[in-house]
């Protein structure tokens, strides 16, 4: 048990961290309604004018659509490869198994600059491929795979293999067991992994900077390029507020899915 003083210190520290993280985000959201385009404080008034301009900005809308496309495609690739990798490592035992697992997880732990530079050199120098939308998708999929892989592995660890073994003992083949037993058990984990992957890909900027062509501009890159243009500053605040919401919703839903499933397992036991 923690002492009263230690609990109070941890509470204060947590509150300070939350204030440091979320107050600037709240200011971005508030400034997106600020009538003063220089962001004077306190705001002289509130307006939806900047939101209308942001909606009418073709560059912002194109960047949003590019981010959505990349995030969806990277998530689909991550779901397929992450699930197969988790199932393969679960069912087989071989020398170097832990090394393979580490290599799958490593991309999300590496600095984005290192990952982005490695991909750029690989695409341009080794493979001779021009940067495009697909190079962004491939780069994003490498770290999105980790979220699916970890979710599926965690679900397998919690559930064990008793249900699958019982299914096969009753005469079901591997495909039937996967369709009727394994996949239903993994559905919420896969959905949580997909939501996390979408959120990670949607707001990624460092790796994207190294792997995107000049024609393929995602929303974070659009924000960065327009950040220091005075006439675009209010619109940038609006787009940044939208980016925060688009990134937070899938992460929140993924957390709720994981939490509700864990509570269901606890209750069942």
Secondary structure, DSSP 8 states (H G I E B T S, - for coil): ---HHHHHHHHHHHHHHHHHHHHHHHHHHHHTTBS-TT--SS-S-B-SHHHHHHHH-HHHHHHHHHHHHHHHHHHHHHHHHHHHHHHHHHH---TTHHHHHHHHHHHHHS-HHHHHHHHHHIIIIIS-----HHHHHHHHHHHHHHHHHHHHHHHHHHH-SHHHHHHHHTT--HHHHIIIIIHHHHHHHHHHHHHHHHHHHHT--HHHHHH--SS---HHHHHHHHTT-GGGHHHHHHHHHHHHHHHHHHHHHHHHHHHHHHHHHHHH-
